[in-house]
């Protein structure tokens, strides 16, 4: 995949945020399809001439947002529109605990 990502060191936003926003735009527009691999941290950092931790921070932001997932040593891929499913299990467990205390 040829990336069309650019960073501007003179902008007030951090380079991490700039990369995150641009990758989000590519995913939402369909330019990056579900299941496609993102460039490695090193590859993207070298092409943008930034430190790897800048790219890593961007990828971590996208993983927290549920836009990409890590495939271990294979790399990171674009996720589907599924999203996160954590809150339901917590609420039912806490309701059961309150009932037993009474």
Secondary structure, DSSP 8 states (H G I E B T S, - for coil): --------TTSSS-HHHHHHHHHHHHHHHTSS-TT-B---HHHHHHHHT--HHHHHHHHHHHHHTTSEEE-GGG-EEE--S-----HHHHHHHHHHHHHHH-
